Amino acid sequence: VHYEIDTVVPSSASDVFSIDADSGEIRLRGTLDFETVAFYDLHVKATDKGTPPLSGHCKVVLEV
């Protein structure tokens, strides 16, 4: 299964999060400040390696 972050809300935080394409582990690449942004929505897509490939989506909500 291959994981990727489709979108991040707010879009200004798209470089703050990263995801391991193989394990799906989400990590921070920067700092979070609850006074600036209190909620983040990450839309994650998982695609298998079948023929044809199938995919699923989930939403990760982070409250700071």
PDBQT receptor file of N, H, CA, C and O in Angstrom, charges set to zero:
ATOM      1  N   VAL A   1       0.851  -1.174   0.000  1.00  0.00    +0.000 N 
ATOM      2  CA  VAL A   1       0.000   0.000   0.000  1.00  0.00    +0.000 C 
ATOM      3  C   VAL A   1       0.897   1.238   0.000  1.00  0.00    +0.000 C 
ATOM      4  O   VAL A   1       1.907   1.289   0.701  1.00  0.00    +0.000 OA
ATOM      5  N   HIS A   2       0.509   2.227  -0.795  1.00  0.00    +0.000 N 
ATOM      6  H   HIS A   2      -0.312   2.186  -1.364  1.00  0.00    +0.000 HD
ATOM      7  CA  HIS A   2       1.238   3.496  -0.906  1.00  0.00    +0.000 C 
ATOM      8  C   HIS A   2       0.368   4.598  -0.307  1.00  0.00    +0.000 C 
ATOM      9  O   HIS A   2      -0.793   4.751  -0.689  1.00  0.00    +0.000 OA
ATOM     10  N   TYR A   3       0.932   5.371   0.639  1.00  0.00    +0.000 N 
ATOM     11  H   TYR A   3       1.875   5.246   0.948  1.00  0.00    +0.000 HD
ATOM     12  CA  TYR A   3       0.199   6.441   1.315  1.00  0.00    +0.000 C 
ATOM     13  C   TYR A   3       0.691   7.799   0.839  1.00  0.00    +0.000 C 
ATOM     14  O   TYR A   3       1.876   7.980   0.559  1.00  0.00    +0.000 OA
ATOM     15  N   GLU A   4      -0.239   8.758   0.751  1.00  0.00    +0.000 N 
ATOM     16  H   GLU A   4      -1.202   8.611   0.978  1.00  0.00    +0.000 HD
ATOM     17  CA  GLU A   4       0.136  10.132   0.434  1.00  0.00    +0.000 C 
ATOM     18  C   GLU A   4      -0.885  11.082   1.033  1.00  0.00    +0.000 C 
ATOM     19  O   GLU A   4      -2.050  10.731   1.222  1.00  0.00    +0.000 OA
ATOM     20  N   ILE A   5      -0.426  12.294   1.329  1.00  0.00    +0.000 N 
ATOM     21  H   ILE A   5       0.520  12.579   1.175  1.00  0.00    +0.000 HD
ATOM     22  CA  ILE A   5      -1.326  13.335   1.825  1.00  0.00    +0.000 C 
ATOM     23  C   ILE A   5      -1.864  14.076   0.616  1.00  0.00    +0.000 C 
ATOM     24  O   ILE A   5      -1.107  14.709  -0.120  1.00  0.00    +0.000 OA
ATOM     25  N   ASP A   6      -3.185  13.997   0.409  1.00  0.00    +0.000 N 
ATOM     26  H   ASP A   6      -3.800  13.483   1.007  1.00  0.00    +0.000 HD
ATOM     27  CA  ASP A   6      -3.819  14.690  -0.715  1.00  0.00    +0.000 C 
ATOM     28  C   ASP A   6      -3.887  16.187  -0.474  1.00  0.00    +0.000 C 
ATOM     29  O   ASP A   6      -3.387  16.978  -1.275  1.00  0.00    +0.000 OA
ATOM     30  N   THR A   7      -4.505  16.570   0.627  1.00  0.00    +0.000 N 
ATOM     31  H   THR A   7      -4.911  15.928   1.277  1.00  0.00    +0.000 HD
ATOM     32  CA  THR A   7      -4.659  17.991   0.931  1.00  0.00    +0.000 C 
ATOM     33  C   THR A   7      -4.495  18.225   2.428  1.00  0.00    +0.000 C 
ATOM     34  O   THR A   7      -4.692  17.326   3.245  1.00  0.00    +0.000 OA
ATOM     35  N   VAL A   8      -4.131  19.451   2.760  1.00  0.00    +0.000 N 
ATOM     36  H   VAL A   8      -3.971  20.181   2.096  1.00  0.00    +0.000 HD
ATOM     37  CA  VAL A   8      -4.030  19.890   4.147  1.00  0.00    +0.000 C 
ATOM     38  C   VAL A   8      -4.804  21.193   4.255  1.00  0.00    +0.000 C 
ATOM     39  O   VAL A   8      -4.637  22.093   3.431  1.00  0.00    +0.000 OA
ATOM     40  N   VAL A   9      -5.652  21.293   5.275  1.00  0.00    +0.000 N 
ATOM     41  H   VAL A   9      -5.788  20.563   5.944  1.00  0.00    +0.000 HD
ATOM     42  CA  VAL A   9      -6.395  22.522   5.527  1.00  0.00    +0.000 C 
ATOM     43  C   VAL A   9      -5.950  23.030   6.888  1.00  0.00    +0.000 C 
ATOM     44  O   VAL A   9      -6.101  22.308   7.873  1.00  0.00    +0.000 OA
ATOM     45  N   PRO A  10      -5.410  24.233   6.989  1.00  0.00    +0.000 N 
ATOM     46  CA  PRO A  10      -5.253  25.233   5.945  1.00  0.00    +0.000 C 
ATOM     47  C   PRO A  10      -4.094  24.877   5.005  1.00  0.00    +0.000 C 
ATOM     48  O   PRO A  10      -3.134  24.218   5.404  1.00  0.00    +0.000 OA
ATOM     49  N   SER A  11      -4.203  25.324   3.761  1.00  0.00    +0.000 N 
ATOM     50  H   SER A  11      -4.983  25.859   3.437  1.00  0.00    +0.000 HD
ATOM     51  CA  SER A  11      -3.200  24.973   2.753  1.00  0.00    +0.000 C 
ATOM     52  C   SER A  11      -1.828  25.549   3.074  1.00  0.00    +0.000 C 
ATOM     53  O   SER A  11      -0.821  25.050   2.572  1.00  0.00    +0.000 OA
ATOM     54  N   SER A  12      -1.768  26.580   3.891  1.00  0.00    +0.000 N 
ATOM     55  H   SER A  12      -2.586  26.986   4.299  1.00  0.00    +0.000 HD
ATOM     56  CA  SER A  12      -0.480  27.163   4.280  1.00  0.00    +0.000 C 
ATOM     57  C   SER A  12       0.355  26.194   5.117  1.00  0.00    +0.000 C 
ATOM     58  O   SER A  12       1.557  26.402   5.281  1.00  0.00    +0.000 OA
ATOM     59  N   ALA A  13      -0.265  25.139   5.648  1.00  0.00    +0.000 N 
ATOM     60  H   ALA A  13      -1.241  24.970   5.515  1.00  0.00    +0.000 HD
ATOM     61  CA  ALA A  13       0.440  24.167   6.485  1.00  0.00    +0.000 C 
ATOM     62  C   ALA A  13       0.835  22.910   5.718  1.00  0.00    +0.000 C 
ATOM     63  O   ALA A  13       1.195  21.905   6.332  1.00  0.00    +0.000 OA
ATOM     64  N   SER A  14       0.777  22.947   4.398  1.00  0.00    +0.000 N 
ATOM     65  H   SER A  14       0.484  23.763   3.900  1.00  0.00    +0.000 HD
ATOM     66  CA  SER A  14       1.061  21.739   3.618  1.00  0.00    +0.000 C 
ATOM     67  C   SER A  14       2.494  21.247   3.779  1.00  0.00    +0.000 C 
ATOM     68  O   SER A  14       2.749  20.057   3.593  1.00  0.00    +0.000 OA
ATOM     69  N   ASP A  15       3.438  22.124   4.118  1.00  0.00    +0.000 N 
ATOM     70  H   ASP A  15       3.231  23.091   4.269  1.00  0.00    +0.000 HD
ATOM     71  CA  ASP A  15       4.824  21.697   4.307  1.00  0.00    +0.000 C 
ATOM     72  C   ASP A  15       5.145  21.339   5.759  1.00  0.00    +0.000 C 
ATOM     73  O   ASP A  15       6.286  20.992   6.066  1.00  0.00    +0.000 OA
ATOM     74  N   VAL A  16       4.164  21.417   6.650  1.00  0.00    +0.000 N 
ATOM     75  H   VAL A  16       3.237  21.699   6.400  1.00  0.00    +0.000 HD
ATOM     76  CA  VAL A  16       4.381  21.116   8.067  1.00  0.00    +0.000 C 
ATOM     77  C   VAL A  16       4.312  19.615   8.331  1.00  0.00    +0.000 C 
ATOM     78  O   VAL A  16       4.934  19.126   9.275  1.00  0.00    +0.000 OA
ATOM     79  N   PHE A  17       3.565  18.880   7.512  1.00  0.00    +0.000 N 
ATOM     80  H   PHE A  17       3.059  19.277   6.746  1.00  0.00    +0.000 HD
ATOM     81  CA  PHE A  17       3.357  17.447   7.728  1.00  0.00    +0.000 C 
ATOM     82  C   PHE A  17       3.999  16.635   6.617  1.00  0.00    +0.000 C 
ATOM     83  O   PHE A  17       4.064  17.074   5.469  1.00  0.00    +0.000 OA
ATOM     84  N   SER A  18       4.472  15.443   6.971  1.00  0.00    +0.000 N 
ATOM     85  H   SER A  18       4.419  15.087   7.904  1.00  0.00    +0.000 HD
ATOM     86  CA  SER A  18       4.966  14.498   5.978  1.00  0.00    +0.000 C 
ATOM     87  C   SER A  18       4.400  13.123   6.330  1.00  0.00    +0.000 C 
ATOM     88  O   SER A  18       4.015  12.862   7.470  1.00  0.00    +0.000 OA
ATOM     89  N   ILE A  19       4.360  12.256   5.327  1.00  0.00    +0.000 N 
ATOM     90  H   ILE A  19       4.673  12.467   4.401  1.00  0.00    +0.000 HD
ATOM     91  CA  ILE A  19       3.848  10.900   5.551  1.00  0.00    +0.000 C 
ATOM     92  C   ILE A  19       4.818   9.911   4.931  1.00  0.00    +0.000 C 
ATOM     93  O   ILE A  19       5.336  10.137   3.837  1.00  0.00    +0.000 OA
ATOM     94  N   ASP A  20       5.060   8.816   5.635  1.00  0.00    +0.000 N 
ATOM     95  H   ASP A  20       4.639   8.632   6.524  1.00  0.00    +0.000 HD
ATOM     96  CA  ASP A  20       5.885   7.746   5.095  1.00  0.00    +0.000 C 
ATOM     97  C   ASP A  20       5.041   6.988   4.080  1.00  0.00    +0.000 C 
ATOM     98  O   ASP A  20       3.982   6.464   4.423  1.00  0.00    +0.000 OA
ATOM     99  N   ALA A  21       5.494   6.926   2.853  1.00  0.00    +0.000 N 
ATOM    100  H   ALA A  21       6.355   7.352   2.574  1.00  0.00    +0.000 HD
ATOM    101  CA  ALA A  21       4.710   6.332   1.770  1.00  0.00    +0.000 C 
ATOM    102  C   ALA A  21       4.451   4.843   1.974  1.00  0.00    +0.000 C 
ATOM    103  O   ALA A  21       3.473   4.312   1.446  1.00  0.00    +0.000 OA
ATOM    104  N   ASP A  22       5.313   4.161   2.733  1.00  0.00    +0.000 N 
ATOM    105  H   ASP A  22       6.106   4.593   3.161  1.00  0.00    +0.000 HD
ATOM    106  CA  ASP A  22       5.152   2.722   2.941  1.00  0.00    +0.000 C 
ATOM    107  C   ASP A  22       4.365   2.368   4.194  1.00  0.00    +0.000 C 
ATOM    108  O   ASP A  22       3.539   1.455   4.171  1.00  0.00    +0.000 OA
ATOM    109  N   SER A  23       4.614   3.089   5.292  1.00  0.00    +0.000 N 
ATOM    110  H   SER A  23       5.284   3.831   5.310  1.00  0.00    +0.000 HD
ATOM    111  CA  SER A  23       3.952   2.737   6.554  1.00  0.00    +0.000 C 
ATOM    112  C   SER A  23       2.724   3.590   6.850  1.00  0.00    +0.000 C 
ATOM    113  O   SER A  23       1.858   3.169   7.617  1.00  0.00    +0.000 OA
ATOM    114  N   GLY A  24       2.630   4.787   6.257  1.00  0.00    +0.000 N 
ATOM    115  H   GLY A  24       3.334   5.129   5.634  1.00  0.00    +0.000 HD
ATOM    116  CA  GLY A  24       1.517   5.682   6.534  1.00  0.00    +0.000 C 
ATOM    117  C   GLY A  24       1.721   6.526   7.779  1.00  0.00    +0.000 C 
ATOM    118  O   GLY A  24       0.806   7.234   8.200  1.00  0.00    +0.000 OA
ATOM    119  N   GLU A  25       2.906   6.463   8.377  1.00  0.00    +0.000 N 
ATOM    120  H   GLU A  25       3.649   5.887   8.036  1.00  0.00    +0.000 HD
ATOM    121  CA  GLU A  25       3.193   7.236   9.580  1.00  0.00    +0.000 C 
ATOM    122  C   GLU A  25       3.290   8.722   9.238  1.00  0.00    +0.000 C 
ATOM    123  O   GLU A  25       4.048   9.122   8.354  1.00  0.00    +0.000 OA
ATOM    124  N   ILE A  26       2.516   9.524   9.948  1.00  0.00    +0.000 N 
ATOM    125  H   ILE A  26       1.900   9.199  10.666  1.00  0.00    +0.000 HD
ATOM    126  CA  ILE A  26       2.490  10.970   9.731  1.00  0.00    +0.000 C 
ATOM    127  C   ILE A  26       3.418  11.626  10.749  1.00  0.00    +0.000 C 
ATOM    128  O   ILE A  26       3.357  11.326  11.941  1.00  0.00    +0.000 OA
ATOM    129  N   ARG A  27       4.274  12.521  10.269  1.00  0.00    +0.000 N 
ATOM    130  H   ARG A  27       4.324  12.765   9.300  1.00  0.00    +0.000 HD
ATOM    131  CA  ARG A  27       5.232  13.209  11.141  1.00  0.00    +0.000 C 
ATOM    132  C   ARG A  27       5.171  14.710  10.912  1.00  0.00    +0.000 C 
ATOM    133  O   ARG A  27       4.722  15.181   9.867  1.00  0.00    +0.000 OA
ATOM    134  N   LEU A  28       5.631  15.447  11.910  1.00  0.00    +0.000 N 
ATOM    135  H   LEU A  28       5.996  15.064  12.758  1.00  0.00    +0.000 HD
ATOM    136  CA  LEU A  28       5.749  16.901  11.805  1.00  0.00    +0.000 C 
ATOM    137  C   LEU A  28       7.112  17.253  11.230  1.00  0.00    +0.000 C 
ATOM    138  O   LEU A  28       8.124  16.658  11.599  1.00  0.00    +0.000 OA
ATOM    139  N   ARG A  29       7.130  18.229  10.318  1.00  0.00    +0.000 N 
ATOM    140  H   ARG A  29       6.308  18.712  10.018  1.00  0.00    +0.000 HD
ATOM    141  CA  ARG A  29       8.388  18.766   9.800  1.00  0.00    +0.000 C 
ATOM    142  C   ARG A  29       8.629  20.173  10.328  1.00  0.00    +0.000 C 
ATOM    143  O   ARG A  29       9.674  20.767  10.063  1.00  0.00    +0.000 OA
ATOM    144  N   GLY A  30       7.682  20.698  11.061  1.00  0.00    +0.000 N 
ATOM    145  H   GLY A  30       6.833  20.216  11.276  1.00  0.00    +0.000 HD
ATOM    146  CA  GLY A  30       7.804  22.050  11.604  1.00  0.00    +0.000 C 
ATOM    147  C   GLY A  30       7.091  22.130  12.932  1.00  0.00    +0.000 C 
ATOM    148  O   GLY A  30       6.684  21.113  13.493  1.00  0.00    +0.000 OA
ATOM    149  N   THR A  31       6.943  23.328  13.427  1.00  0.00    +0.000 N 
ATOM    150  H   THR A  31       7.274  24.154  12.971  1.00  0.00    +0.000 HD
ATOM    151  CA  THR A  31       6.279  23.528  14.714  1.00  0.00    +0.000 C 
ATOM    152  C   THR A  31       4.827  23.937  14.508  1.00  0.00    +0.000 C 
ATOM    153  O   THR A  31       4.458  24.479  13.466  1.00  0.00    +0.000 OA
ATOM    154  N   LEU A  32       4.018  23.668  15.517  1.00  0.00    +0.000 N 
ATOM    155  H   LEU A  32       4.318  23.228  16.363  1.00  0.00    +0.000 HD
ATOM    156  CA  LEU A  32       2.611  24.056  15.499  1.00  0.00    +0.000 C 
ATOM    157  C   LEU A  32       2.387  25.103  16.575  1.00  0.00    +0.000 C 
ATOM    158  O   LEU A  32       2.941  25.009  17.670  1.00  0.00    +0.000 OA
ATOM    159  N   ASP A  33       1.579  26.092  16.261  1.00  0.00    +0.000 N 
ATOM    160  H   ASP A  33       1.130  26.169  15.371  1.00  0.00    +0.000 HD
ATOM    161  CA  ASP A  33       1.255  27.152  17.209  1.00  0.00    +0.000 C 
ATOM    162  C   ASP A  33      -0.261  27.263  17.298  1.00  0.00    +0.000 C 
ATOM    163  O   ASP A  33      -0.910  27.697  16.346  1.00  0.00    +0.000 OA
ATOM    164  N   PHE A  34      -0.829  26.874  18.437  1.00  0.00    +0.000 N 
ATOM    165  H   PHE A  34      -0.302  26.521  19.210  1.00  0.00    +0.000 HD
ATOM    166  CA  PHE A  34      -2.289  26.866  18.568  1.00  0.00    +0.000 C 
ATOM    167  C   PHE A  34      -2.883  28.257  18.488  1.00  0.00    +0.000 C 
ATOM    168  O   PHE A  34      -4.070  28.397  18.193  1.00  0.00    +0.000 OA
ATOM    169  N   GLU A  35      -2.097  29.287  18.740  1.00  0.00    +0.000 N 
ATOM    170  H   GLU A  35      -1.133  29.174  18.979  1.00  0.00    +0.000 HD
ATOM    171  CA  GLU A  35      -2.617  30.656  18.632  1.00  0.00    +0.000 C 
ATOM    172  C   GLU A  35      -2.780  31.079  17.178  1.00  0.00    +0.000 C 
ATOM    173  O   GLU A  35      -3.585  31.959  16.875  1.00  0.00    +0.000 OA
ATOM    174  N   THR A  36      -2.024  30.458  16.277  1.00  0.00    +0.000 N 
ATOM    175  H   THR A  36      -1.370  29.742  16.523  1.00  0.00    +0.000 HD
ATOM    176  CA  THR A  36      -2.133  30.750  14.842  1.00  0.00    +0.000 C 
ATOM    177  C   THR A  36      -3.185  29.861  14.188  1.00  0.00    +0.000 C 
ATOM    178  O   THR A  36      -4.095  30.355  13.523  1.00  0.00    +0.000 OA
ATOM    179  N   VAL A  37      -3.060  28.559  14.376  1.00  0.00    +0.000 N 
ATOM    180  H   VAL A  37      -2.321  28.157  14.916  1.00  0.00    +0.000 HD
ATOM    181  CA  VAL A  37      -4.006  27.585  13.821  1.00  0.00    +0.000 C 
ATOM    182  C   VAL A  37      -4.294  26.547  14.897  1.00  0.00    +0.000 C 
ATOM    183  O   VAL A  37      -3.372  25.934  15.434  1.00  0.00    +0.000 OA
ATOM    184  N   ALA A  38      -5.563  26.349  15.212  1.00  0.00    +0.000 N 
ATOM    185  H   ALA A  38      -6.313  26.847  14.775  1.00  0.00    +0.000 HD
ATOM    186  CA  ALA A  38      -5.935  25.405  16.268  1.00  0.00    +0.000 C 
ATOM    187  C   ALA A  38      -6.333  24.031  15.713  1.00  0.00    +0.000 C 
ATOM    188  O   ALA A  38      -6.246  23.035  16.431  1.00  0.00    +0.000 OA
ATOM    189  N   PHE A  39      -6.768  23.960  14.443  1.00  0.00    +0.000 N 
ATOM    190  H   PHE A  39      -6.838  24.770  13.859  1.00  0.00    +0.000 HD
ATOM    191  CA  PHE A  39      -7.219  22.703  13.835  1.00  0.00    +0.000 C 
ATOM    192  C   PHE A  39      -6.567  22.505  12.474  1.00  0.00    +0.000 C 
ATOM    193  O   PHE A  39      -6.415  23.451  11.702  1.00  0.00    +0.000 OA
ATOM    194  N   TYR A  40      -6.190  21.281  12.193  1.00  0.00    +0.000 N 
ATOM    195  H   TYR A  40      -6.313  20.512  12.821  1.00  0.00    +0.000 HD
ATOM    196  CA  TYR A  40      -5.662  20.901  10.887  1.00  0.00    +0.000 C 
ATOM    197  C   TYR A  40      -6.469  19.714  10.382  1.00  0.00    +0.000 C 
ATOM    198  O   TYR A  40      -6.783  18.805  11.151  1.00  0.00    +0.000 OA
ATOM    199  N   ASP A  41      -6.803  19.714   9.110  1.00  0.00    +0.000 N 
ATOM    200  H   ASP A  41      -6.548  20.452   8.486  1.00  0.00    +0.000 HD
ATOM    201  CA  ASP A  41      -7.461  18.585   8.449  1.00  0.00    +0.000 C 
ATOM    202  C   ASP A  41      -6.514  18.043   7.400  1.00  0.00    +0.000 C 
ATOM    203  O   ASP A  41      -6.131  18.760   6.476  1.00  0.00    +0.000 OA
ATOM    204  N   LEU A  42      -6.133  16.783   7.535  1.00  0.00    +0.000 N 
ATOM    205  H   LEU A  42      -6.444  16.201   8.286  1.00  0.00    +0.000 HD
ATOM    206  CA  LEU A  42      -5.278  16.130   6.550  1.00  0.00    +0.000 C 
ATOM    207  C   LEU A  42      -6.112  15.075   5.841  1.00  0.00    +0.000 C 
ATOM    208  O   LEU A  42      -6.732  14.232   6.490  1.00  0.00    +0.000 OA
ATOM    209  N   HIS A  43      -6.130  15.115   4.536  1.00  0.00    +0.000 N 
ATOM    210  H   HIS A  43      -5.627  15.799   4.009  1.00  0.00    +0.000 HD
ATOM    211  CA  HIS A  43      -6.824  14.122   3.736  1.00  0.00    +0.000 C 
ATOM    212  C   HIS A  43      -5.769  13.162   3.186  1.00  0.00    +0.000 C 
ATOM    213  O   HIS A  43      -4.917  13.556   2.390  1.00  0.00    +0.000 OA
ATOM    214  N   VAL A  44      -5.832  11.911   3.614  1.00  0.00    +0.000 N 
ATOM    215  H   VAL A  44      -6.525  11.592   4.261  1.00  0.00    +0.000 HD
ATOM    216  CA  VAL A  44      -4.825  10.912   3.284  1.00  0.00    +0.000 C 
ATOM    217  C   VAL A  44      -5.420   9.914   2.298  1.00  0.00    +0.000 C 
ATOM    218  O   VAL A  44      -6.560   9.475   2.448  1.00  0.00    +0.000 OA
ATOM    219  N   LYS A  45      -4.629   9.567   1.291  1.00  0.00    +0.000 N 
ATOM    220  H   LYS A  45      -3.703   9.924   1.169  1.00  0.00    +0.000 HD
ATOM    221  CA  LYS A  45      -5.047   8.601   0.268  1.00  0.00    +0.000 C 
ATOM    222  C   LYS A  45      -4.122   7.386   0.348  1.00  0.00    +0.000 C 
ATOM    223  O   LYS A  45      -2.902   7.533   0.419  1.00  0.00    +0.000 OA
ATOM    224  N   ALA A  46      -4.702   6.198   0.337  1.00  0.00    +0.000 N 
ATOM    225  H   ALA A  46      -5.693   6.079   0.279  1.00  0.00    +0.000 HD
ATOM    226  CA  ALA A  46      -3.944   4.945   0.339  1.00  0.00    +0.000 C 
ATOM    227  C   ALA A  46      -4.292   4.177  -0.928  1.00  0.00    +0.000 C 
ATOM    228  O   ALA A  46      -5.466   3.949  -1.220  1.00  0.00    +0.000 OA
ATOM    229  N   THR A  47      -3.277   3.782  -1.675  1.00  0.00    +0.000 N 
ATOM    230  H   THR A  47      -2.323   3.967  -1.438  1.00  0.00    +0.000 HD
ATOM    231  CA  THR A  47      -3.473   3.073  -2.936  1.00  0.00    +0.000 C 
ATOM    232  C   THR A  47      -2.725   1.746  -2.874  1.00  0.00    +0.000 C 
ATOM    233  O   THR A  47      -1.565   1.700  -2.463  1.00  0.00    +0.000 OA
ATOM    234  N   ASP A  48      -3.396   0.662  -3.286  1.00  0.00    +0.000 N 
ATOM    235  H   ASP A  48      -4.337   0.699  -3.620  1.00  0.00    +0.000 HD
ATOM    236  CA  ASP A  48      -2.702  -0.632  -3.302  1.00  0.00    +0.000 C 
ATOM    237  C   ASP A  48      -1.972  -0.811  -4.634  1.00  0.00    +0.000 C 
ATOM    238  O   ASP A  48      -2.070   0.026  -5.531  1.00  0.00    +0.000 OA
ATOM    239  N   LYS A  49      -1.243  -1.915  -4.742  1.00  0.00    +0.000 N 
ATOM    240  H   LYS A  49      -1.164  -2.596  -4.013  1.00  0.00    +0.000 HD
ATOM    241  CA  LYS A  49      -0.430  -2.147  -5.935  1.00  0.00    +0.000 C 
ATOM    242  C   LYS A  49      -1.052  -3.201  -6.831  1.00  0.00    +0.000 C 
ATOM    243  O   LYS A  49      -0.348  -3.896  -7.564  1.00  0.00    +0.000 OA
ATOM    244  N   GLY A  50      -2.376  -3.321  -6.774  1.00  0.00    +0.000 N 
ATOM    245  H   GLY A  50      -2.948  -2.757  -6.179  1.00  0.00    +0.000 HD
ATOM    246  CA  GLY A  50      -3.069  -4.298  -7.593  1.00  0.00    +0.000 C 
ATOM    247  C   GLY A  50      -3.261  -3.810  -9.018  1.00  0.00    +0.000 C 
ATOM    248  O   GLY A  50      -2.873  -2.697  -9.374  1.00  0.00    +0.000 OA
ATOM    249  N   THR A  51      -3.871  -4.672  -9.825  1.00  0.00    +0.000 N 
ATOM    250  H   THR A  51      -4.186  -5.576  -9.536  1.00  0.00    +0.000 HD
ATOM    251  CA  THR A  51      -4.182  -4.320 -11.206  1.00  0.00    +0.000 C 
ATOM    252  C   THR A  51      -5.664  -4.531 -11.412  1.00  0.00    +0.000 C 
ATOM    253  O   THR A  51      -6.089  -5.683 -11.496  1.00  0.00    +0.000 OA
ATOM    254  N   PRO A  52      -6.463  -3.513 -11.499  1.00  0.00    +0.000 N 
ATOM    255  CA  PRO A  52      -6.116  -2.094 -11.387  1.00  0.00    +0.000 C 
ATOM    256  C   PRO A  52      -5.931  -1.711  -9.921  1.00  0.00    +0.000 C 
ATOM    257  O   PRO A  52      -6.484  -2.365  -9.037  1.00  0.00    +0.000 OA
ATOM    258  N   PRO A  53      -5.161  -0.661  -9.656  1.00  0.00    +0.000 N 
ATOM    259  CA  PRO A  53      -4.965  -0.236  -8.269  1.00  0.00    +0.000 C 
ATOM    260  C   PRO A  53      -6.247   0.343  -7.679  1.00  0.00    +0.000 C 
ATOM    261  O   PRO A  53      -6.961   1.102  -8.334  1.00  0.00    +0.000 OA
ATOM    262  N   LEU A  54      -6.521  -0.024  -6.442  1.00  0.00    +0.000 N 
ATOM    263  H   LEU A  54      -5.941  -0.640  -5.910  1.00  0.00    +0.000 HD
ATOM    264  CA  LEU A  54      -7.674   0.500  -5.721  1.00  0.00    +0.000 C 
ATOM    265  C   LEU A  54      -7.180   1.471  -4.657  1.00  0.00    +0.000 C 
ATOM    266  O   LEU A  54      -6.071   1.325  -4.143  1.00  0.00    +0.000 OA
ATOM    267  N   SER A  55      -8.003   2.462  -4.328  1.00  0.00    +0.000 N 
ATOM    268  H   SER A  55      -8.904   2.580  -4.745  1.00  0.00    +0.000 HD
ATOM    269  CA  SER A  55      -7.574   3.436  -3.330  1.00  0.00    +0.000 C 
ATOM    270  C   SER A  55      -8.691   3.717  -2.334  1.00  0.00    +0.000 C 
ATOM    271  O   SER A  55      -9.873   3.509  -2.608  1.00  0.00    +0.000 OA
ATOM    272  N   GLY A  56      -8.280   4.188  -1.192  1.00  0.00    +0.000 N 
ATOM    273  H   GLY A  56      -7.320   4.357  -0.969  1.00  0.00    +0.000 HD
ATOM    274  CA  GLY A  56      -9.198   4.597  -0.133  1.00  0.00    +0.000 C 
ATOM    275  C   GLY A  56      -8.724   5.911   0.442  1.00  0.00    +0.000 C 
ATOM    276  O   GLY A  56      -7.557   6.280   0.307  1.00  0.00    +0.000 OA
ATOM    277  N   HIS A  57      -9.642   6.616   1.086  1.00  0.00    +0.000 N 
ATOM    278  H   HIS A  57     -10.590   6.316   1.196  1.00  0.00    +0.000 HD
ATOM    279  CA  HIS A  57      -9.322   7.928   1.629  1.00  0.00    +0.000 C 
ATOM    280  C   HIS A  57      -9.740   7.984   3.097  1.00  0.00    +0.000 C 
ATOM    281  O   HIS A  57     -10.662   7.290   3.524  1.00  0.00    +0.000 OA
ATOM    282  N   CYS A  58      -9.052   8.811   3.844  1.00  0.00    +0.000 N 
ATOM    283  H   CYS A  58      -8.302   9.374   3.497  1.00  0.00    +0.000 HD
ATOM    284  CA  CYS A  58      -9.463   9.081   5.214  1.00  0.00    +0.000 C 
ATOM    285  C   CYS A  58      -9.111  10.528   5.551  1.00  0.00    +0.000 C 
ATOM    286  O   CYS A  58      -8.300  11.160   4.874  1.00  0.00    +0.000 OA
ATOM    287  N   LYS A  59      -9.723  11.025   6.589  1.00  0.00    +0.000 N 
ATOM    288  H   LYS A  59     -10.382  10.512   7.139  1.00  0.00    +0.000 HD
ATOM    289  CA  LYS A  59      -9.488  12.393   7.046  1.00  0.00    +0.000 C 
ATOM    290  C   LYS A  59      -8.903  12.305   8.459  1.00  0.00    +0.000 C 
ATOM    291  O   LYS A  59      -9.475  11.657   9.336  1.00  0.00    +0.000 OA
ATOM    292  N   VAL A  60      -7.769  12.957   8.667  1.00  0.00    +0.000 N 
ATOM    293  H   VAL A  60      -7.305  13.484   7.955  1.00  0.00    +0.000 HD
ATOM    294  CA  VAL A  60      -7.144  13.017   9.979  1.00  0.00    +0.000 C 
ATOM    295  C   VAL A  60      -7.323  14.434  10.495  1.00  0.00    +0.000 C 
ATOM    296  O   VAL A  60      -6.878  15.388   9.857  1.00  0.00    +0.000 OA
ATOM    297  N   VAL A  61      -7.974  14.582  11.653  1.00  0.00    +0.000 N 
ATOM    298  H   VAL A  61      -8.336  13.808  12.172  1.00  0.00    +0.000 HD
ATOM    299  CA  VAL A  61      -8.213  15.892  12.247  1.00  0.00    +0.000 C 
ATOM    300  C   VAL A  61      -7.293  16.037  13.446  1.00  0.00    +0.000 C 
ATOM    301  O   VAL A  61      -7.286  15.200  14.349  1.00  0.00    +0.000 OA
ATOM    302  N   LEU A  62      -6.513  17.118  13.440  1.00  0.00    +0.000 N 
ATOM    303  H   LEU A  62      -6.519  17.798  12.707  1.00  0.00    +0.000 HD
ATOM    304  CA  LEU A  62      -5.566  17.367  14.512  1.00  0.00    +0.000 C 
ATOM    305  C   LEU A  62      -5.967  18.659  15.218  1.00  0.00    +0.000 C 
ATOM    306  O   LEU A  62      -6.052  19.719  14.598  1.00  0.00    +0.000 OA
ATOM    307  N   GLU A  63      -6.214  18.555  16.529  1.00  0.00    +0.000 N 
ATOM    308  H   GLU A  63      -6.146  17.694  17.032  1.00  0.00    +0.000 HD
ATOM    309  CA  GLU A  63      -6.504  19.724  17.341  1.00  0.00    +0.000 C 
ATOM    310  C   GLU A  63      -5.286  20.038  18.185  1.00  0.00    +0.000 C 
ATOM    311  O   GLU A  63      -4.794  19.182  18.919  1.00  0.00    +0.000 OA
ATOM    312  N   VAL A  64      -4.800  21.264  18.083  1.00  0.00    +0.000 N 
ATOM    313  H   VAL A  64      -5.200  21.961  17.486  1.00  0.00    +0.000 HD
ATOM    314  CA  VAL A  64      -3.614  21.685  18.823  1.00  0.00    +0.000 C 
ATOM    315  C   VAL A  64      -4.041  22.337  20.126  1.00  0.00    +0.000 C 
ATOM    316  O   VAL A  64      -3.193  22.767  20.908  1.00  0.00    +0.000 OA
TER     317      VAL A  64
